[in-house]
Structure formats: structure tokens, C-alpha cells
Amino acid sequence: MIAPEEMKAAVMATGPLKAPGLDGLNPIFFQRFWDLVSPTVCDFATKCWADPMTNKELNVTIIVLIPKVPRPVQIKQFRPISLCNVGYKIITKCLAETLKPLMPKLVHETQTSFVAGRHIPNNICILQEVVHSMRAKTGQRGWMAIKVYLAKAYDCIRRSFVHDPLQAVGLPPSFTDLTMQCITYARMRIQWNGGLTDQFTPSGGLRQGCSLSPYICALCMDRLSHMIRVAVEEGEWMLQTGSGRAKLVSPVFC
């Protein structure tokens, strides 16, 4: 269950003038009048924990398209910005803050992205050493490196896959159910020419700007790393080794 102290911390840590969602309320309203609104917010969060579908009505996001170039003519030339209701932000931020300290234990040490205390340059150095070692190899047997280009990584994640890594790391069912509700029942409306389109449900992907998205993405990538490690352990793949801990069997985020 989400404690009242966690919800207050989530509210106070949110930028006060963040753009509002459909409710029209900025976070500063909740921050200034927390003593007044906290019973309602805490009751809502408790109901969401007991029944994740309670969050369904707030799980509506406005998508604002920000042009990347002066005269955009293609959809890829827009940057989508998600405007979520503050109630939804509070729930997801509390879930994210619960996950954050657990990530070093849940994610393999060879993955450095979105894990506190780990640094991407460490993997870059290891990768350079492995590539140098591969180039220095002699003999008839060659080696191969696979580069996985994670363009629009959030958009490419299949939602049905998200439940697997959440369950695999042993998170409580109530936590997993609420997280999946936040992801799978998301509904969108696009702000276009001063108005809003009809609601639609995206077929996949994670929400840009959602507090949960980086950690969900990291857990999904760790699942891929686990599959690679299993292939190595079963002898299907042969691991290229170097000095020290230069054993790269995980995607590197550069």
C-alpha cells in the first residue's frame, strides 16, 4: 500500500508549474493545499492499490505535438509531450520511487542505464576493450558483435511483454497489477488546432515523461540480457572474454 508520506513526497517533488492534464490543475494547487486535499488523494491511492481499475478514469493523457523544425511536414518531425492528470502522476511517481532503490538488485550489473549508482561510460570502456580484443584475435575462427540500436525504445516495447519481467523479479502482485493498469489502460487525446481529438487507446509502447517508463524499460532490457545469458550458459553462444570484468553479454546504452 502507498503510505501518505510517500504521496506527500511525490507531490512536493513534482514541478509546481508543470502543464496540467484534463483536470486543469497544476501540481502547485496540490502543494499549496495539501492539508486540505490529502485525505481525498490518499483515499484515492488506497482504492487504486486495492482495485487498479479505480485509476482508469484518471488514466487519460493529452498529447501535445511540439515541432522540432520550423515547418514540419512529417509526423516524426514532432516531439510528443504527454500531459497527465496530477492524480495519475502521484500514483506513478510513488510506484517509481518504490522501484528506484530496488533497481540495483533487480537489474544485472552489466546494465548501467536507469540504475542509480551505475554509469554508462563504464560499459563504453568495457565495450572498447572487448572490440579491441576481438580485433587482436588471430586464427581462422572469427568473432561477431551485435549492435542493437534502440531508436524510440519506449515506443517499441510490447505491452504484453511488460508483465513478464515485473513478475520474474518477484514484485508483489498488487504492485504489478497497478503498474500494468497504468500502462495498458492508458487512453490518449491529441491537442490539434486548438481542440482535442476523440479518445483512443495506443496499441503499444510506454508513455514519454511518465515516472515509471525508465524503470520499466530497464527491466524489459534486462529480460533481454537474461535471455542472452541463458543462451551463453547453455552453450548456444560463446562469450568473448577480456581482462577483468570485460564480459559483455548485455545491451550497452550509449
C-alpha positions in Angstrom: 0.0 0.0 0.0 1.2 3.5 -0.7 1.8 5.4 2.5 0.5 9.0 3.0 4.2 10.2 3.5 5.1 8.7 0.1 2.2 10.5 -1.6 3.2 13.8 0.0 6.8 13.4 -1.0 5.7 12.6 -4.6 3.5 15.8 -4.7 6.2 18.0 -3.3 8.8 16.7 -5.7 6.8 17.5 -8.7 7.5 20.7 -10.6 4.8 23.2 -9.3 4.0 24.7 -12.7 4.0 21.5 -14.8 1.4 21.7 -17.5 -1.9 20.3 -16.3 -3.8 17.4 -17.8 -7.5 17.2 -18.5 -8.3 18.1 -14.8 -6.8 21.6 -15.5 -4.9 21.6 -12.2 -1.2 22.3 -11.8 0.8 20.5 -9.1 1.1 23.8 -7.3 -2.6 23.5 -6.3 -2.0 20.2 -4.5 1.3 21.5 -2.9 -0.3 24.7 -1.6 -3.5 23.0 -0.3 -2.1 19.6 0.6 -3.6 19.6 4.1 -7.0 20.1 2.6 -6.8 17.7 -0.3 -4.6 15.0 1.2 -7.5 12.9 2.7 -9.1 12.7 -0.8 -5.8 11.9 -2.6 -4.8 9.3 0.0 -8.2 7.6 -0.2 -8.0 7.5 -4.0 -4.5 6.0 -3.8 -5.7 3.3 -1.3 -8.6 2.4 -3.6 -6.2 2.2 -6.6 -4.0 -0.2 -4.7 -6.9 -2.4 -3.8 -8.6 -2.2 -7.2 -6.3 -0.9 -10.0 -9.2 -0.2 -12.3 -10.1 2.7 -9.9 -7.3 4.6 -11.7 -9.0 4.1 -15.1 -10.8 7.5 -15.1 -7.6 9.5 -14.5 -5.6 7.5 -16.9 -6.3 9.9 -19.8 -3.4 11.8 -21.3 -3.4 14.8 -23.6 -0.7 14.6 -26.3 0.7 17.9 -27.5 2.9 17.8 -30.6 5.9 20.2 -30.4 7.5 20.9 -33.8 11.2 20.0 -34.0 11.7 22.1 -37.2 10.2 25.4 -38.3 7.9 23.8 -40.9 7.2 20.2 -40.1 5.7 18.1 -42.8 6.1 14.6 -41.3 4.9 13.2 -38.0 8.4 12.3 -37.0 9.3 16.0 -37.1 7.1 16.5 -34.0 8.0 15.8 -30.4 5.0 14.3 -28.5 4.6 15.7 -24.9 2.3 13.9 -22.5 0.1 16.0 -20.2 -1.1 13.7 -17.4 -3.5 14.4 -14.6 -1.8 15.1 -11.3 -3.6 12.2 -9.6 -2.1 9.8 -12.1 1.3 11.5 -11.7 1.2 10.9 -7.9 0.4 7.2 -8.3 3.1 6.6 -10.9 5.7 8.6 -9.1 5.1 6.6 -5.9 5.5 3.4 -7.9 8.7 4.7 -9.5 10.1 5.7 -6.1 9.4 2.2 -4.8 11.2 0.7 -7.8 14.2 3.1 -7.8 16.1 1.7 -4.7 15.4 -1.9 -5.8 16.8 -1.5 -9.3 20.5 -2.3 -8.4 19.2 -5.7 -7.1 16.7 -6.4 -9.8 18.9 -5.5 -12.8 22.1 -7.3 -13.7 25.3 -5.5 -13.0 26.2 -5.3 -16.7 23.3 -3.0 -17.4 24.0 0.6 -16.4 21.1 2.7 -17.8 18.4 4.0 -15.4 20.1 2.3 -12.4 21.2 4.6 -9.5 24.9 4.4 -8.8 25.8 3.0 -12.3 27.4 4.9 -15.1 27.1 4.4 -18.9 30.8 5.3 -19.5 31.8 2.2 -17.6 30.1 0.0 -20.2 31.6 2.1 -23.0 35.1 1.4 -21.7 34.3 -2.3 -21.4 32.9 -2.4 -24.9 36.0 -0.7 -26.3 38.2 -3.3 -24.6 36.2 -6.2 -26.0 36.2 -4.8 -29.5 40.0 -4.3 -29.3 40.4 -7.8 -28.0 38.3 -9.1 -30.9 40.4 -7.3 -33.5 43.6 -8.6 -32.0 42.4 -12.2 -32.3 44.3 -14.4 -34.8 43.3 -17.7 -36.3 40.6 -19.0 -38.5 37.7 -18.5 -36.1 36.2 -15.0 -36.2 34.1 -13.1 -33.7 30.9 -11.1 -34.2 29.4 -8.2 -32.3 25.7 -7.3 -32.5 24.7 -3.6 -32.2 21.2 -3.1 -31.0 20.0 0.4 -32.0 17.3 1.4 -29.6 15.6 4.1 -31.6 12.3 5.2 -29.9 12.9 2.4 -27.3 9.7 3.4 -25.3 7.5 3.1 -28.4 8.8 -0.3 -29.4 8.0 -2.1 -26.2 5.1 -4.6 -26.5 2.8 -4.1 -23.5 2.0 -7.7 -23.2 5.8 -8.3 -22.6 6.0 -5.9 -19.7 4.2 -8.2 -17.3 6.8 -10.9 -17.7 9.8 -9.0 -16.3 7.7 -7.5 -13.5 6.6 -11.0 -12.4 10.0 -12.5 -13.0 11.8 -10.2 -10.5 9.3 -11.1 -7.8 7.4 -7.8 -7.3 4.1 -8.1 -5.3 1.0 -8.9 -7.4 -0.7 -5.7 -6.2 2.3 -3.6 -7.3 2.4 -5.4 -10.7 -1.3 -5.1 -11.3 -1.4 -1.4 -10.6 1.7 -0.8 -12.8 0.1 -2.8 -15.6 -3.1 -0.9 -15.3 -1.2 2.4 -15.6 0.4 1.1 -18.8 -2.2 -1.0 -20.6 -5.3 1.1 -19.9 -3.8 4.4 -21.0 -6.1 6.5 -23.2 -4.9 9.4 -25.3 -6.3 12.6 -26.8 -4.3 14.7 -29.2 -4.5 18.5 -28.9 -4.7 19.7 -32.5 -5.6 23.1 -33.9 -6.9 24.3 -30.5 -9.1 21.3 -29.9 -8.9 17.7 -28.7 -9.4 14.6 -30.8 -11.6 11.7 -29.6 -10.0 9.2 -27.1 -8.0 6.3 -28.4 -6.0 3.5 -26.8 -2.4 3.1 -28.1 -1.6 -0.4 -29.2 1.9 -0.4 -27.5 4.7 1.5 -26.1 5.4 3.4 -22.9 4.4 7.0 -22.1 7.1 9.6 -22.6 7.5 11.6 -19.4 5.9 9.0 -17.1 8.0 8.4 -14.0 7.7 4.7 -14.4 8.8 4.4 -18.0 12.6 4.5 -17.5 12.5 1.7 -14.9 10.0 -0.4 -16.9 12.3 0.0 -20.0 15.4 -1.1 -17.9 13.6 -4.2 -16.6 12.5 -5.1 -20.1 16.0 -4.7 -21.4 17.4 -6.8 -18.5 15.0 -9.5 -19.6 16.6 -9.5 -23.0 20.0 -9.6 -21.3 18.8 -12.6 -19.3 17.8 -14.4 -22.4 21.3 -13.8 -23.9 23.0 -15.0 -20.7 20.9 -18.2 -20.8 22.0 -18.8 -24.4 25.6 -18.4 -23.3 25.2 -20.8 -20.3 23.6 -23.4 -22.5 26.4 -23.2 -25.0 24.3 -21.8 -27.8 26.5 -18.7 -27.8 30.2 -18.4 -27.0 31.2 -15.5 -24.9 34.1 -13.2 -25.9 36.2 -12.5 -22.8 38.7 -9.9 -22.0 40.6 -8.9 -18.9 38.9 -8.1 -15.6 35.1 -7.9 -15.9 35.1 -7.2 -19.6 32.4 -9.8 -20.3 29.7 -8.1 -22.3 26.5 -10.1 -22.5 24.2 -7.1 -22.0 22.9 -4.4 -24.3 25.0 -1.2 -23.9 23.2 2.1 -23.9 25.5 4.7 -25.4 
